[in-house]
């Protein structure tokens, strides 16, 4: 998905939902996998502010946020779903 939209006005962000004690494992995973998108850690697991505010109770969860901060989809399709590609293409064409 990131390669398909490389150079477009889209930023992919991955948010890991873990405990603070697992931060080193998370960092090693990011480094080993050479993950390129912006990688963030919600280190209070499901008690993290972001997780609570978006009412996330299971992962993975895909959220699309417009550059102006507007929530486009709080429960977007998975990256393997062609509907997500269509939605992103529509957003960047505006």
MOPAC internal coordinates of N, CA, C and O (Angstrom, degrees):
PM7 1SCF
backbone

  N    0.0000 0     0.00 0     0.00 0    0    0    0
  C    1.4415 1     0.00 0     0.00 0    1    0    0
  C    1.5308 1   109.50 1     0.00 0    2    1    0
  O    1.2310 1   120.91 1   135.31 1    3    2    1
  N    1.3324 1   115.87 1   -44.69 1    3    2    1
  C    1.4677 1   118.59 1  -179.42 1    5    3    2
  C    1.5228 1   111.24 1   -63.69 1    6    5    3
  O    1.2310 1   120.27 1   140.70 1    7    6    5
  N    1.3209 1   117.10 1   -39.30 1    7    6    5
  C    1.4679 1   119.96 1   179.09 1    9    7    6
  C    1.5262 1   110.66 1   -65.93 1   10    9    7
  O    1.2310 1   120.37 1   140.99 1   11   10    9
  N    1.3105 1   116.90 1   -39.01 1   11   10    9
  C    1.4620 1   120.64 1  -178.41 1   13   11   10
  C    1.5298 1   111.57 1   -64.03 1   14   13   11
  O    1.2310 1   120.14 1   149.81 1   15   14   13
  N    1.3184 1   117.33 1   -30.19 1   15   14   13
  C    1.4637 1   121.11 1  -177.43 1   17   15   14
  C    1.5296 1   112.59 1  -110.67 1   18   17   15
  O    1.2310 1   120.58 1  -165.44 1   19   18   17
  N    1.3178 1   116.49 1    14.56 1   19   18   17
  C    1.4713 1   120.29 1   178.77 1   21   19   18
  C    1.5316 1   110.13 1   -59.56 1   22   21   19
  O    1.2310 1   120.89 1   -46.39 1   23   22   21
  N    1.3298 1   115.91 1   133.61 1   23   22   21
  C    1.4515 1   120.68 1   179.56 1   25   23   22
  C    1.5189 1   113.81 1    85.85 1   26   25   23
  O    1.2310 1   120.37 1   176.02 1   27   26   25
  N    1.3111 1   116.90 1    -3.98 1   27   26   25
  C    1.4668 1   121.30 1   177.32 1   29   27   26
  C    1.5215 1   108.20 1   -92.12 1   30   29   27
  O    1.2310 1   119.99 1    -8.60 1   31   30   29
  N    1.2889 1   117.63 1   171.40 1   31   30   29
  C    1.4592 1   122.16 1  -178.44 1   33   31   30
  C    1.5246 1   110.77 1   -83.82 1   34   33   31
  O    1.2310 1   121.30 1  -119.96 1   35   34   33
  N    1.3457 1   115.11 1    60.04 1   35   34   33
  C    1.4617 1   121.97 1  -179.60 1   37   35   34
  C    1.5191 1   107.90 1  -136.72 1   38   37   35
  O    1.2310 1   120.50 1   -43.31 1   39   38   37
  N    1.3194 1   116.65 1   136.69 1   39   38   37
  C    1.4585 1   121.97 1   173.67 1   41   39   38
  C    1.5155 1   107.69 1  -118.16 1   42   41   39
  O    1.2310 1   120.85 1   -52.60 1   43   42   41
  N    1.3133 1   115.98 1   127.40 1   43   42   41
  C    1.4559 1   121.01 1   177.13 1   45   43   42
  C    1.5234 1   107.84 1   -95.59 1   46   45   43
  O    1.2310 1   121.04 1   -48.51 1   47   46   45
  N    1.3202 1   115.62 1   131.49 1   47   46   45
  C    1.4589 1   121.69 1  -179.26 1   49   47   46
  C    1.5215 1   107.83 1  -126.08 1   50   49   47
  O    1.2310 1   121.18 1   -49.05 1   51   50   49
  N    1.3226 1   115.34 1   130.95 1   51   50   49
  C    1.4639 1   120.46 1   175.08 1   53   51   50
  C    1.5176 1   107.76 1  -109.40 1   54   53   51
  O    1.2310 1   120.98 1   -51.47 1   55   54   53
  N    1.3079 1   115.73 1   128.53 1   55   54   53
  C    1.4545 1   121.43 1   179.99 1   57   55   54
  C    1.5172 1   108.16 1  -116.60 1   58   57   55
  O    1.2310 1   121.03 1   -65.05 1   59   58   57
  N    1.3181 1   115.64 1   114.95 1   59   58   57
  C    1.4555 1   120.34 1   178.55 1   61   59   58
  C    1.5222 1   108.95 1   -88.77 1   62   61   59
  O    1.2310 1   120.68 1   -45.26 1   63   62   61
  N    1.3019 1   116.30 1   134.74 1   63   62   61
  C    1.4585 1   122.30 1  -179.84 1   65   63   62
  C    1.5239 1   107.23 1  -103.86 1   66   65   63
  O    1.2310 1   121.25 1   -79.54 1   67   66   65
  N    1.3182 1   115.21 1   100.46 1   67   66   65
  C    1.4646 1   121.51 1  -175.57 1   69   67   66
  C    1.5153 1   110.34 1  -140.64 1   70   69   67
  O    1.2310 1   121.75 1    -1.12 1   71   70   69
  N    1.3131 1   114.25 1   178.88 1   71   70   69
  C    1.4592 1   121.07 1   174.14 1   73   71   70
  C    1.5190 1   108.79 1   -94.30 1   74   73   71
  O    1.2310 1   120.94 1   -27.15 1   75   74   73
  N    1.3180 1   115.81 1   152.85 1   75   74   73
  C    1.4642 1   121.37 1   179.81 1   77   75   74
  C    1.5367 1   110.83 1   -54.14 1   78   77   75
  O    1.2310 1   120.20 1   144.35 1   79   78   77
  N    1.3199 1   117.21 1   -35.65 1   79   78   77
  C    1.4657 1   121.83 1  -179.19 1   81   79   78
  C    1.5275 1   112.16 1   -63.93 1   82   81   79
  O    1.2310 1   119.77 1   158.91 1   83   82   81
  N    1.3337 1   118.04 1   -21.09 1   83   82   81
  C    1.4623 1   122.10 1  -178.32 1   85   83   82
  C    1.5234 1   113.13 1   -97.58 1   86   85   83
  O    1.2310 1   119.98 1  -169.85 1   87   86   85
  N    1.3186 1   117.65 1    10.15 1   87   86   85
  C    1.4652 1   121.20 1  -176.62 1   89   87   86
  C    1.5273 1   112.42 1   -58.49 1   90   89   87
  O    1.2310 1   119.82 1   138.16 1   91   90   89
  N    1.3146 1   117.95 1   -41.84 1   91   90   89
  C    1.4701 1   121.23 1  -179.34 1   93   91   90
  C    1.5330 1   110.84 1   -64.00 1   94   93   91
  O    1.2310 1   120.07 1   140.19 1   95   94   93
  N    1.3227 1   117.47 1   -39.81 1   95   94   93
  C    1.4762 1   120.91 1   177.66 1   97   95   94
  C    1.5173 1   110.09 1   -64.20 1   98   97   95
  O    1.2310 1   120.79 1   137.30 1   99   98   97
  N    1.3329 1   116.09 1   -42.70 1   99   98   97
  C    1.4609 1   121.01 1   178.62 1  101   99   98
  C    1.5300 1   110.43 1   -61.21 1  102  101   99
  O    1.2310 1   120.37 1   132.60 1  103  102  101
  N    1.3295 1   116.89 1   -47.40 1  103  102  101
  C    1.4616 1   121.21 1  -179.04 1  105  103  102
  C    1.5294 1   111.19 1   -61.83 1  106  105  103
  O    1.2310 1   120.27 1   140.25 1  107  106  105
  N    1.3228 1   117.09 1   -39.75 1  107  106  105
  C    1.4645 1   120.98 1   178.32 1  109  107  106
  C    1.5307 1   110.51 1   -65.04 1  110  109  107
  O    1.2310 1   120.35 1   140.26 1  111  110  109
  N    1.3255 1   116.93 1   -39.74 1  111  110  109
  C    1.4644 1   121.60 1   178.65 1  113  111  110
  C    1.5238 1   110.55 1   -62.99 1  114  113  111
  O    1.2310 1   120.49 1   135.46 1  115  114  113
  N    1.3229 1   116.67 1   -44.54 1  115  114  113
  C    1.4675 1   121.48 1   179.72 1  117  115  114
  C    1.5256 1   109.81 1   -61.99 1  118  117  115
  O    1.2310 1   120.63 1   135.41 1  119  118  117
  N    1.3296 1   116.41 1   -44.59 1  119  118  117
  C    1.4633 1   120.91 1  -178.89 1  121  119  118
  C    1.5255 1   111.22 1   -67.13 1  122  121  119
  O    1.2310 1   120.25 1   132.68 1  123  122  121
  N    1.3264 1   117.12 1   -47.32 1  123  122  121
  C    1.4646 1   121.70 1  -178.58 1  125  123  122
  C    1.5293 1   111.35 1   -62.04 1  126  125  123
  O    1.2310 1   120.62 1   141.28 1  127  126  125
  N    1.3155 1   116.43 1   -38.72 1  127  126  125
  C    1.4563 1   120.73 1  -178.60 1  129  127  126
  C    1.5136 1   113.55 1   -83.31 1  130  129  127
  O    1.2310 1   120.12 1   177.63 1  131  130  129
  N    1.3260 1   117.38 1    -2.37 1  131  130  129
  C    1.4708 1   122.36 1  -177.21 1  133  131  130
  C    1.5281 1   110.58 1    47.93 1  134  133  131
  O    1.2310 1   121.19 1  -134.49 1  135  134  133
  N    1.3280 1   115.33 1    45.51 1  135  134  133
  C    1.4547 1   120.09 1  -177.96 1  137  135  134
  C    1.5220 1   109.49 1   -68.99 1  138  137  135
  O    1.2310 1   120.60 1   -51.82 1  139  138  137
  N    1.3312 1   116.46 1   128.18 1  139  138  137
  C    1.4592 1   121.56 1  -171.35 1  141  139  138
  C    1.5117 1   114.96 1   -94.21 1  142  141  139
  O    1.2310 1   120.08 1   146.79 1  143  142  141
  N    1.2997 1   117.45 1   -33.21 1  143  142  141
  C    1.4670 1   118.25 1  -177.25 1  145  143  142
  C    1.5245 1   109.52 1   -66.47 1  146  145  143
  O    1.2310 1   120.88 1    -8.96 1  147  146  145
  N    1.2946 1   115.92 1   171.04 1  147  146  145
  C    1.4592 1   120.70 1   177.45 1  149  147  146
  C    1.5181 1   108.21 1   -65.10 1  150  149  147
  O    1.2310 1   120.28 1   -56.69 1  151  150  149
  N    1.3234 1   117.06 1   123.31 1  151  150  149
  C    1.4603 1   122.81 1  -177.31 1  153  151  150
  C    1.5214 1   109.59 1  -109.36 1  154  153  151
  O    1.2310 1   120.53 1   -57.99 1  155  154  153
  N    1.3260 1   116.59 1   122.01 1  155  154  153
  C    1.4612 1   122.02 1  -179.87 1  157  155  154
  C    1.5253 1   109.72 1  -124.52 1  158  157  155
  O    1.2310 1   121.20 1   -22.55 1  159  158  157
  N    1.3221 1   115.30 1   157.45 1  159  158  157
  C    1.4546 1   121.13 1  -179.11 1  161  159  158
  C    1.5255 1   110.22 1  -124.44 1  162  161  159
  O    1.2310 1   120.51 1   -56.33 1  163  162  161
  N    1.3242 1   116.63 1   123.67 1  163  162  161
  C    1.4698 1   122.66 1   170.86 1  165  163  162
  C    1.5203 1   104.41 1   -91.96 1  166  165  163
  O    1.2310 1   120.81 1   -87.74 1  167  166  165
  N    1.3361 1   116.05 1    92.26 1  167  166  165
  C    1.4658 1   119.96 1  -167.51 1  169  167  166
  C    1.5299 1   115.61 1   -85.31 1  170  169  167
  O    1.2310 1   121.06 1  -168.28 1  171  170  169
  N    1.3154 1   115.57 1    11.72 1  171  170  169
  C    1.4696 1   119.21 1   171.95 1  173  171  170
  C    1.5253 1   109.01 1  -111.91 1  174  173  171
  O    1.2310 1   121.59 1  -156.37 1  175  174  173
  N    1.3359 1   114.56 1    23.63 1  175  174  173
  C    1.4675 1   122.04 1  -179.74 1  177  175  174
  C    1.5227 1   110.63 1    50.61 1  178  177  175
  O    1.2310 1   119.96 1    46.71 1  179  178  177
  N    1.3116 1   117.69 1  -133.29 1  179  178  177
  C    1.4610 1   120.65 1  -176.01 1  181  179  178
  C    1.5360 1   112.86 1   -76.03 1  182  181  179
  O    1.2310 1   120.50 1   179.49 1  183  182  181
  N    1.3086 1   116.64 1    -0.51 1  183  182  181
  C    1.4627 1   121.04 1   175.85 1  185  183  182
  C    1.5302 1   111.39 1   -95.17 1  186  185  183
  O    1.2310 1   119.68 1   178.17 1  187  186  185
  N    1.3240 1   118.22 1    -1.83 1  187  186  185
  C    1.4652 1   122.44 1   180.00 1  189  187  186
  C    1.5224 1   110.44 1   -63.96 1  190  189  187
  O    1.2310 1   120.67 1   -33.94 1  191  190  189
  N    1.3171 1   116.32 1   146.06 1  191  190  189
  C    1.4680 1   121.38 1  -177.26 1  193  191  190
  C    1.5227 1   112.47 1   -54.32 1  194  193  191
  O    1.2310 1   120.16 1   131.36 1  195  194  193
  N    1.3393 1   117.31 1   -48.64 1  195  194  193
  C    1.4615 1   120.85 1  -177.75 1  197  195  194
  C    1.5270 1   110.21 1   -60.37 1  198  197  195
  O    1.2310 1   120.49 1   135.83 1  199  198  197
  N    1.2985 1   116.67 1   -44.17 1  199  198  197
  C    1.4669 1   122.00 1  -178.64 1  201  199  198
  C    1.5337 1   110.01 1   -62.57 1  202  201  199
  O    1.2310 1   120.81 1   137.20 1  203  202  201
  N    1.3120 1   116.06 1   -42.80 1  203  202  201
  C    1.4640 1   121.03 1   179.21 1  205  203  202
  C    1.5301 1   111.57 1   -66.59 1  206  205  203
  O    1.2310 1   120.27 1   134.96 1  207  206  205
  N    1.3309 1   117.08 1   -45.04 1  207  206  205
  C    1.4638 1   120.67 1  -176.67 1  209  207  206
  C    1.5240 1   112.71 1   -65.49 1  210  209  207
  O    1.2310 1   120.39 1   149.33 1  211  210  209
  N    1.3389 1   116.86 1   -30.67 1  211  210  209
  C    1.4572 1   120.17 1   179.58 1  213  211  210
  C    1.5283 1   111.56 1   -96.29 1  214  213  211
  O    1.2310 1   120.67 1  -173.22 1  215  214  213
  N    1.3405 1   116.33 1     6.78 1  215  214  213
  C    1.4593 1   121.91 1   177.42 1  217  215  214
  C    1.5303 1   111.75 1    52.65 1  218  217  215
  O    1.2310 1   121.33 1  -135.37 1  219  218  217
  N    1.3147 1   115.07 1    44.63 1  219  218  217
  C    1.4681 1   120.44 1   179.61 1  221  219  218
  C    1.5217 1   108.31 1   -85.48 1  222  221  219
  O    1.2310 1   121.08 1   -57.60 1  223  222  221
  N    1.3248 1   115.54 1   122.40 1  223  222  221
  C    1.4616 1   119.51 1   179.89 1  225  223  222
  C    1.5197 1   112.52 1  -122.45 1  226  225  223
  O    1.2310 1   120.60 1  -176.66 1  227  226  225
  N    1.3239 1   116.45 1     3.34 1  227  226  225
  C    1.4629 1   120.99 1   176.92 1  229  227  226
  C    1.5301 1   107.94 1  -156.20 1  230  229  227
  O    1.2310 1   121.19 1   -26.62 1  231  230  229
  N    1.2993 1   115.32 1   153.38 1  231  230  229
  C    1.4676 1   120.55 1   177.96 1  233  231  230
  C    1.5208 1   108.24 1  -127.38 1  234  233  231
  O    1.2310 1   118.48 1   -27.69 1  235  234  233
  N    1.3044 1   120.51 1   152.31 1  235  234  233
  C    1.4557 1   125.73 1     2.74 1  237  235  234
  C    1.5261 1   112.19 1   -76.99 1  238  237  235
  O    1.2310 1   121.79 1   -21.65 1  239  238  237
  N    1.3022 1   114.18 1   158.35 1  239  238  237
  C    1.4689 1   122.47 1   177.59 1  241  239  238
  C    1.5217 1   106.90 1  -138.44 1  242  241  239
  O    1.2310 1   119.77 1   -45.30 1  243  242  241
  N    1.2918 1   118.04 1   134.70 1  243  242  241
  C    1.4518 1   122.65 1  -177.07 1  245  243  242
  C    1.5251 1   108.42 1  -115.22 1  246  245  243
  O    1.2310 1   121.23 1   -57.78 1  247  246  245
  N    1.3258 1   115.26 1   122.22 1  247  246  245
  C    1.4579 1   122.21 1  -176.73 1  249  247  246
  C    1.5160 1   108.03 1  -123.82 1  250  249  247
  O    1.2310 1   120.59 1   -44.10 1  251  250  249
  N    1.3156 1   116.48 1   135.90 1  251  250  249
  C    1.4687 1   120.64 1   177.22 1  253  251  250
  C    1.5240 1   107.58 1  -112.55 1  254  253  251
  O    1.2310 1   121.77 1   -56.63 1  255  254  253
  N    1.3318 1   114.22 1   123.37 1  255  254  253
  C    1.4522 1   121.73 1  -179.82 1  257  255  254
  C    1.5245 1   107.77 1  -120.42 1  258  257  255
  O    1.2310 1   120.19 1   -53.63 1  259  258  257
  N    1.3157 1   117.25 1   126.37 1  259  258  257
  C    1.4655 1   122.32 1   179.38 1  261  259  258
  C    1.5293 1   109.58 1   -71.12 1  262  261  259
  O    1.2310 1   120.43 1   -20.60 1  263  262  261
  N    1.3301 1   116.78 1   159.40 1  263  262  261
  C    1.4755 1   119.83 1   179.06 1  265  263  262
  C    1.5273 1   113.70 1   -55.45 1  266  265  263
  O    1.2310 1   120.29 1   153.07 1  267  266  265
  N    1.3335 1   117.05 1   -26.93 1  267  266  265
  C    1.4582 1   119.59 1   179.57 1  269  267  266
  C    1.5343 1   112.77 1   -84.27 1  270  269  267
  O    1.2310 1   120.43 1  -175.93 1  271  270  269
  N    1.3511 1   116.78 1     4.07 1  271  270  269
  C    1.4596 1   121.44 1   178.50 1  273  271  270
  C    1.5082 1   114.57 1    91.15 1  274  273  271
  O    1.2310 1   120.16 1   175.82 1  275  274  273
  N    1.3201 1   117.30 1    -4.18 1  275  274  273
  C    1.4730 1   122.12 1   179.35 1  277  275  274
  C    1.5284 1   109.52 1   -71.17 1  278  277  275
  O    1.2310 1   120.68 1   -44.42 1  279  278  277
  N    1.3250 1   116.31 1   135.58 1  279  278  277
  C    1.4633 1   121.35 1   176.77 1  281  279  278
  C    1.5226 1   107.84 1   -77.51 1  282  281  279
  O    1.2310 1   120.58 1   -65.05 1  283  282  281
  N    1.3167 1   116.50 1   114.95 1  283  282  281
  C    1.4612 1   121.65 1   178.09 1  285  283  282
  C    1.5212 1   109.19 1   -82.59 1  286  285  283
  O    1.2310 1   121.02 1   136.78 1  287  286  285
  N    1.3254 1   115.65 1   -43.22 1  287  286  285
  C    1.4616 1   120.80 1   177.03 1  289  287  286
  C    1.5253 1   108.46 1  -151.46 1  290  289  287
  O    1.2310 1   120.78 1   -57.54 1  291  290  289
  N    1.3252 1   116.12 1   122.46 1  291  290  289
  C    1.4649 1   120.99 1   178.89 1  293  291  290
  C    1.5209 1   111.70 1   -85.78 1  294  293  291
  O    1.2310 1   120.74 1   172.10 1  295  294  293
  N    1.3220 1   116.19 1    -7.90 1  295  294  293
  C    1.4632 1   120.58 1   178.97 1  297  295  294
  C    1.5283 1   108.17 1  -148.34 1  298  297  295
  O    1.2310 1   121.15 1  -113.56 1  299  298  297
  N    1.3223 1   115.41 1    66.44 1  299  298  297
  C    1.4651 1   121.63 1  -175.14 1  301  299  298
  C    1.5272 1   111.77 1   -71.99 1  302  301  299
  O    1.2310 1   121.77 1   -17.78 1  303  302  301
  N    1.3167 1   114.22 1   162.22 1  303  302  301
  C    1.4662 1   120.57 1   177.60 1  305  303  302
  C    1.5312 1   109.98 1   -64.27 1  306  305  303
  O    1.2310 1   120.92 1   -22.28 1  307  306  305
  N    1.3055 1   115.84 1   157.72 1  307  306  305
  C    1.4743 1   121.66 1   177.40 1  309  307  306
  C    1.5281 1   109.87 1   -67.56 1  310  309  307
  O    1.2310 1   120.11 1   -23.52 1  311  310  309
  N    1.3216 1   117.39 1   156.48 1  311  310  309
  C    1.4747 1   119.98 1   179.72 1  313  311  310
  C    1.5299 1   113.82 1   -58.17 1  314  313  311
  O    1.2310 1   119.71 1   154.48 1  315  314  313
  N    1.3157 1   118.17 1   -25.52 1  315  314  313
  C    1.4623 1   120.71 1   179.38 1  317  315  314
  C    1.5289 1   112.54 1   -78.07 1  318  317  315
  O    1.2310 1   119.77 1   170.58 1  319  318  317
  N    1.3140 1   118.05 1    -9.42 1  319  318  317
  C    1.4562 1   122.63 1  -177.90 1  321  319  318
  C    1.5313 1   109.94 1   -88.06 1  322  321  319
  O    1.2310 1   119.23 1   -56.62 1  323  322  321
  N    1.3184 1   119.08 1   123.38 1  323  322  321
  C    1.4680 1   121.63 1   179.59 1  325  323  322
  C    1.5309 1   113.50 1   -57.29 1  326  325  323
  O    1.2310 1   120.25 1   156.21 1  327  326  325
  N    1.3265 1   117.12 1   -23.79 1  327  326  325
  C    1.4713 1   120.14 1   178.84 1  329  327  326
  C    1.5299 1   111.36 1   -62.48 1  330  329  327
  O    1.2310 1   120.51 1   147.48 1  331  330  329
  N    1.3326 1   116.62 1   -32.52 1  331  330  329
  C    1.4575 1   119.46 1   178.70 1  333  331  330
  C    1.5208 1   110.41 1   -67.69 1  334  333  331
  O    1.2310 1   120.25 1   137.23 1  335  334  333
  N    1.3088 1   117.12 1   -42.77 1  335  334  333
  C    1.4684 1   120.93 1   177.96 1  337  335  334
  C    1.5216 1   109.66 1   -59.33 1  338  337  335
  O    1.2310 1   120.40 1   134.88 1  339  338  337
  N    1.3229 1   116.84 1   -45.12 1  339  338  337
  C    1.4691 1   121.05 1   179.01 1  341  339  338
  C    1.5268 1   111.02 1   -59.65 1  342  341  339
  O    1.2310 1   120.59 1   135.79 1  343  342  341
  N    1.3302 1   116.47 1   -44.21 1  343  342  341
  C    1.4545 1   120.63 1  -179.38 1  345  343  342
  C    1.5281 1   111.22 1   -62.85 1  346  345  343
  O    1.2310 1   120.48 1   135.13 1  347  346  345
  N    1.3170 1   116.70 1   -44.87 1  347  346  345
  C    1.4602 1   120.41 1  -179.64 1  349  347  346
  C    1.5304 1   111.22 1   -66.38 1  350  349  347
  O    1.2310 1   120.27 1   138.95 1  351  350  349
  N    1.3153 1   117.09 1   -41.05 1  351  350  349
  C    1.4693 1   119.78 1   178.13 1  353  351  350
  C    1.5198 1   110.68 1   -61.77 1  354  353  351
  O    1.2310 1   120.55 1   139.93 1  355  354  353
  N    1.3239 1   116.55 1   -40.07 1  355  354  353
  C    1.4639 1   120.75 1   178.67 1  357  355  354
  C    1.5333 1   110.31 1   -64.35 1  358  357  355
  O    1.2310 1   120.38 1   138.72 1  359  358  357
  N    1.3107 1   116.88 1   -41.28 1  359  358  357
  C    1.4648 1   120.51 1  -178.58 1  361  359  358
  C    1.5236 1   112.43 1   -65.94 1  362  361  359
  O    1.2310 1   120.17 1   140.11 1  363  362  361
  N    1.3348 1   117.28 1   -39.89 1  363  362  361
  C    1.4713 1   118.67 1  -178.11 1  365  363  362
  C    1.5237 1   111.86 1   -78.83 1  366  365  363
  O    1.2310 1   120.02 1   164.42 1  367  366  365
  N    1.3355 1   117.56 1   -15.58 1  367  366  365
  C    1.4608 1   119.57 1   179.53 1  369  367  366
  C    1.5314 1   112.20 1   -83.28 1  370  369  367
  O    1.2310 1   120.37 1   170.23 1  371  370  369
  N    1.3254 1   116.89 1    -9.77 1  371  370  369
  C    1.4745 1   120.56 1  -177.89 1  373  371  370
  C    1.5079 1   110.80 1   -79.93 1  374  373  371
  O    1.2310 1   120.10 1   180.00 1  375  374  373

